C-alpha cells in the first residue's frame, strides 16, 4: 500500500512538468486525438451466489488514447491498455487476480471554467488474466496455487465514473462491475464476479 501511494505522489509531482512542455492535449472544443497516462489504485472484491469476500487494495497502471466523435457535442471515445491488480481477501484466504484490460468508454465533457472540465464516463471493459496467487491458511496447512487454477482468464464488465481535467492534469473516480462469471466450472455451479472502486490520476497530452 505504501508503494502504491508513493507512486501516485510521484505522478502528481511529475505531471506539471509534462503539462508545461506538452503540446496538443485534451480540448472540449477541438476534434483532436489526445493521449494519456494513468496511475492509481482500486479497492476490489469478488462476489457471487455463495461468495462474499472482503476487499483487497490493488494497483492500476495504463495508457489511453481518445478522440472527439461529434462535431456538435463534446462527446469522446476513449480506449487504452491497463494493468489491473484485483482480487479479494477473507480471513485466511487471499485471492490475487492480475489482468490486462482494454476499456471502451464514452465520455461527455462539461466545461466548469476556463481550465477545468468534468468528464462523466461509461462503457465496457474487456480483461484477460495474466497471473495471480491463491493462498489459503488453515491450521498448519498452507495452500498456494495460481488464482487462475480456480478462475477463468476472461473477464468483462461495465465501468461508470467521472473524471476531471485541469491544465492537462487528470483525475477520475468510478466503479467497475463484472458481468461475466469468472469461476471455473464446479459441481455446485457457483458464480463469481469481479467488482472494484477505482481512483486514477495522470496527465493528458
N, C-alpha and C positions, 0 to 999 in steps of 0.2 A: 504494500500500500504506500509506503514512504517513497519507493522508487517511482511509482505512478505519479504521485503528487509533485515530486521533483522534476519529472519530465514535463508535466503540464506547465509548471512555473518557468521552465526553460523556454518553452514555446512562447509564453506570454511576454518574456523579456526580449526574445529574439524577433518576434513578429513586427514591432515597429520599424526595425531596420529594413525588413523585407518590404513593408508598405512604403517606406520612404523612397526606395530606389526602384520599385516595380513600375511598370507601365501597363496600360490597358486595365484589366481587372474587371470587377463586377460593376454593372451600371443598370439602374432600373429603366433608363431612357434610351438605351442603345441595344441594337440587335447584334450582340457580340459574344464570342466564346469567353469563358473565364475558367481558370484553373485554381485548385485549392489544395492545401494540406490540412489534415485534421489529426488531432491527438486528444485523447480523453479517456474516460472510464465508463464502465457500466456496472449496474447492480442487477444481477441476473438470478433466475431460479428456473426450476423445471417442475411443471405441474401436470397432472393428468387424472385418469379415472381413480387410481389408487395411490397416486404420488402427490405429495405436497411438501417439498423440501424447502429448506431455508435459503436465503440469498447468499451470493458469492460476488466479490468485487473483482472485476477484470479490466483489461486494457483494450482500448480501441486505437488503431493507427491506420490512416488511409490517405489516399489521394483522390481528388474528384475532378470532374470536368462537367461544365454545364453551358447552356445556351438559352437565350430567349427564343420562344417558339411562336410568339404572337406579336404582330406589329401594333395592334390596338390596345392590348392589355399587358401588364408586366408579369407574364406567366413564363416560367423557366422549367426546363427539364434537366435534371442533374443525375449523373451516374458516377461510377468510380470503382475502386477496389479497396477493401478494408481487410485488415486482420482484426478479428474479434475474439476475445477470450471470454467465454461464457461458462455456464455450469451452475452447480448448486452445492450446498453443504447441509448436512442434517446429522448433528451429533458426531458419531464416529465414521460417518460416510461422507466422502468428498468426491465430487464428480466434476472434472475439468473438461471443457469442450472448446477446442480452438477451431475457428472457422476462417476461411477466406470468403468474403461476402461482396456481392455486387448489388447495390441498391438502384432503383429506378424511381426517382422522386419527382413529383410535380410541386413546384414552389410558386407562391404568389407574393410579389413584392409590394410592401406598403411603406411609402416614404413617410418617416416620422419627422425628420428635419433634413437640413442640407447634407448632413454627414451620417445619419442613422437610418437604416431601413430594417423593417421586420419582415421575415420570410417564413410564414407557416408552410408546412410541407406534409405530404402524404404520398405513399406509394409502396410497392412491394420490394422485398429483398430476396435474394437467392444466395444460399450459403452451401459450402462444401467443407466438411470436417477434415482437418489435416493432422489432428493429433489431440491428445488429452489423456489425463491419468484418472483412473478409477481407484480409489483407496478406501478400504473398509477395515476397521479395527474392532475386534471382539475378543475380550479377554486376552489371551496370549497369541491369538491368531491375527495376522495382518495380511490382507489380500491386496495386491497391487496388479492391476491389469490396464490395458488400453481402454479408455472410455468407449471407443467405437467397437469393442467386443460386445457391448450391450446396446449401443445406439447406432442408428443409421447415419451415414455420412451426409446425406442431402437434407437440407432444411430450407423452408420458405415461409415467409410471413409478411406482415404489414408494419411499416413504420409510420408514426404520426408524431409531429412535434412542431417546434418553432425555432427559427434561428434569428440572429440579429447581426448586422454588419455595421461597423464603424471604421471609416477610413481604411477599408480593406481588411481590418481585423474582424474575425468571425467567431461567434459562439452559438451553440444550439443545445436544446434540451428536448427529449422526447421519449417515447416508449415504443418498443418493438415486440410484437406478439406473434409467435409461430402458429401457423395454421396446418402444418404437416406433422403427422405422428412420427417422432424420431426414434421411438422404441422399436427395437428389432422384434420379430415375431416371437411370441412366447405362448405357453399353454393357456394363460389367463386372458390373453388379448388386451393387456393393459396398454393404454395410450400415454404418451408423454409429449409435452410441448415446451419449447423454449419461450421465455419472456424476460425482457430486460429494460430497465430505465437507462438512458444513456445521456452523457454530457460530454460534448466535444468543444475544443477551441482550435483556432487555426488562423489561416490567412488566405485571402483570395488574390489572384494575380490578374 
